[in-house]
Amino acid sequence: YGVIRATTGTISFTGSEFYSDSQTTTITQSTSNYNLVSNPFTAYLNLGDFFQDNATSNLLYQNSIWVWNATNATYDVKTSGNDGDYEIAHGQAFFVEAGTAANTDDNLTFDINDVSHQGTDTFQKSTGTKSSISISITDENSNTRMAKIYFNEEATKGFDNGYDGELFGGASHSFALFSELLEDNGKNYQVQTLPTSLKQSAIIPLGLIVDTDKEIKINAEIENLPLDT
């Protein structure tokens, strides 16, 4: 659920079905392997801990979740390597992609030991700074889409699970921005992480999905990179 108040104040949760112990739910592979789940607790759930609790081989196809961004009316990818400190708000829903080992009962775990109180109550909360380039496109109706490039010493030019996050595949896109891996695996990525050594030399293929005859603006912002990059 999302709640917006006109002024600062307290929101009360009233009832008898609040979870005070760990919970499990079932995710499956089917026509679409994307499963919609949510934080079942009335406290924040840490994303890095969530992936550790669900590290069973092939339970998740990749260490990514997709969270609805109401401002841009699209799904944003969060990965374990880049967003391990991300806090999933109480009640917040998100998609996971089931792996080949997912077809058993009660296989996805939400551990009550991973919840915490956070001083700022906001969906899509994240902290921390990393070396990155944020690319955005905006159309004449002020709709915006983003793709992000991170740099990490442990990354490769190919697919790095937990560091490369695909463009959400559970919905069609009429307006989108994405990158392709330098060692292409044929998929579109909203987030790509490259080796730190390529900061100065990488040429990164970008892709656009946009209507014909539509004017768009392209912007790039550099974060925590040397000034001469």
C-alpha positions in Angstrom: 0.0 0.0 0.0 1.0 3.6 -0.5 -0.2 6.3 1.8 0.0 10.0 1.3 -0.9 12.4 4.1 -1.6 16.1 3.6 0.6 16.9 6.6 3.2 15.1 8.7 1.7 12.7 11.1 1.2 9.1 12.3 -0.5 6.3 10.4 -2.1 3.6 12.6 -2.3 0.0 11.6 -5.3 -1.6 13.3 -6.3 -5.3 13.4 -5.2 -8.7 14.6 -3.4 -10.2 11.6 0.1 -8.5 12.0 3.0 -10.8 11.5 5.5 -11.0 14.4 7.4 -14.0 13.1 9.0 -15.0 9.8 6.8 -15.7 6.8 7.0 -17.8 3.6 5.2 -17.7 0.3 5.3 -19.6 -2.9 6.7 -18.4 -6.2 6.5 -20.4 -9.4 7.7 -20.5 -13.0 4.8 -20.3 -15.6 4.0 -18.4 -18.7 5.7 -15.4 -17.0 8.2 -16.1 -14.3 7.6 -12.8 -12.6 5.8 -13.1 -9.3 4.3 -10.2 -7.3 5.1 -10.4 -3.6 5.4 -7.8 -0.8 7.0 -7.0 2.5 4.5 -8.6 5.0 5.7 -6.8 8.1 4.8 -3.4 9.6 8.5 -2.4 9.5 11.2 -2.0 6.8 12.8 -5.1 5.3 16.4 -4.9 4.2 16.9 -6.0 0.6 20.5 -7.3 1.0 19.3 -9.6 3.9 16.3 -10.6 1.8 18.6 -12.0 -0.9 20.7 -13.8 1.6 17.7 -15.5 3.1 16.7 -16.6 -0.4 20.1 -17.7 -1.7 18.9 -21.3 -2.5 20.4 -22.2 -5.8 18.1 -21.3 -8.7 15.2 -20.2 -6.5 15.5 -16.7 -8.0 16.5 -16.4 -11.6 18.5 -13.3 -10.7 19.2 -11.2 -7.6 16.9 -8.4 -8.7 13.5 -7.0 -7.7 11.3 -4.5 -9.6 9.5 -1.8 -7.6 6.8 0.4 -8.9 7.8 4.1 -9.4 4.6 6.1 -9.2 6.3 9.3 -10.3 7.5 7.9 -13.6 4.8 5.2 -13.9 7.3 2.4 -14.5 9.1 -0.3 -12.7 12.6 0.3 -11.3 15.1 -2.5 -10.8 17.0 -3.0 -7.6 19.9 -5.4 -7.4 21.6 -7.1 -4.5 25.1 -5.8 -5.4 24.2 -2.2 -6.0 21.2 -1.8 -3.6 21.9 -4.1 -0.7 21.2 -1.2 1.7 17.8 -0.6 0.1 14.9 -0.7 2.6 11.6 -2.2 1.4 8.8 -0.3 3.1 6.1 -2.0 5.1 3.5 -3.4 2.8 5.4 -2.4 -0.3 5.0 -4.8 -3.2 7.6 -5.8 -5.7 8.3 -8.4 -8.4 10.8 -11.2 -8.3 11.7 -13.6 -11.2 11.4 -17.2 -10.3 14.2 -19.7 -11.1 14.0 -23.3 -12.0 14.0 -24.4 -8.4 11.0 -22.3 -7.4 8.2 -24.8 -8.0 7.8 -26.0 -4.4 5.4 -24.8 -1.7 6.4 -21.9 0.6 9.8 -21.4 -0.9 10.4 -17.6 -0.6 11.3 -16.4 2.9 10.6 -13.1 4.7 12.7 -13.1 7.9 11.4 -11.1 10.8 15.0 -10.7 12.0 15.8 -8.5 9.0 13.3 -5.7 9.7 14.2 -2.4 11.3 12.8 1.0 12.1 13.8 3.8 9.7 13.5 7.5 10.5 12.3 8.5 7.1 9.1 6.9 6.0 9.3 6.8 2.2 8.9 4.1 -0.5 12.0 3.4 -2.6 14.3 4.4 0.2 18.0 3.9 -0.5 21.3 5.2 0.9 25.0 5.1 -0.1 27.0 6.5 -2.9 28.8 4.7 -5.8 30.6 5.6 -9.0 27.9 5.8 -11.6 26.5 7.6 -14.7 22.7 8.2 -14.7 21.2 8.6 -18.2 17.6 9.8 -18.6 15.2 10.6 -21.4 12.3 13.0 -21.1 9.5 13.5 -23.7 7.3 16.5 -24.3 4.8 15.3 -21.7 7.5 15.2 -19.1 7.5 11.4 -18.9 11.0 10.3 -17.8 12.9 7.0 -18.1 16.3 6.2 -16.7 19.2 3.8 -17.2 22.2 3.6 -14.9 25.8 2.5 -15.3 27.8 1.6 -12.2 31.5 0.9 -11.9 32.8 -1.8 -9.6 36.2 -3.5 -9.3 34.4 -6.9 -9.1 32.3 -6.5 -12.2 32.9 -7.9 -15.7 31.8 -6.9 -19.1 29.3 -9.7 -19.2 26.3 -10.5 -16.9 27.0 -10.1 -13.2 24.2 -11.5 -11.1 23.2 -8.9 -8.4 25.0 -6.1 -10.3 23.2 -6.1 -13.7 19.4 -5.6 -13.6 17.2 -6.1 -16.6 14.5 -3.8 -17.8 11.3 -5.2 -16.4 10.0 -7.9 -18.6 6.6 -8.4 -17.1 5.0 -5.5 -19.1 5.3 -4.0 -22.5 7.1 -0.8 -23.0 6.2 2.1 -25.4 8.8 4.4 -23.8 12.0 3.1 -22.4 15.7 3.5 -22.1 18.2 0.7 -21.6 21.8 -0.4 -22.1 23.3 -3.6 -23.6 26.2 -5.5 -22.0 29.6 -5.0 -23.6 29.7 -8.8 -23.9 26.1 -8.9 -25.2 23.7 -11.6 -23.9 20.8 -10.3 -26.0 18.9 -8.7 -23.1 18.1 -5.1 -22.2 19.3 -3.7 -18.9 18.1 -0.8 -16.8 21.2 -1.1 -14.6 24.6 -2.3 -15.8 27.8 -2.6 -13.8 31.2 -2.4 -15.5 34.8 -2.9 -14.3 36.4 0.2 -12.7 39.2 -0.1 -15.2 36.8 0.9 -18.0 35.7 4.3 -16.6 37.7 6.1 -19.3 37.3 3.8 -22.3 34.0 2.0 -22.3 31.6 2.6 -25.2 28.2 1.5 -24.0 25.4 0.7 -26.4 22.1 2.3 -25.4 18.6 1.5 -26.7 15.5 3.6 -27.0 11.9 2.6 -27.3 9.9 5.7 -28.3 7.1 6.7 -30.7 8.0 8.0 -34.1 8.0 11.8 -34.5 8.3 12.4 -30.8 10.9 14.8 -29.5 12.9 13.6 -26.5 15.6 15.2 -24.4 18.6 13.1 -23.2 20.6 13.9 -20.1 23.5 12.3 -18.3 24.7 12.9 -14.7 28.0 11.7 -13.3 28.3 10.7 -9.7 31.5 10.1 -7.8 33.7 9.9 -10.8 37.0 11.8 -11.4 36.4 15.2 -13.1 38.4 14.1 -16.2 36.2 11.0 -16.8 
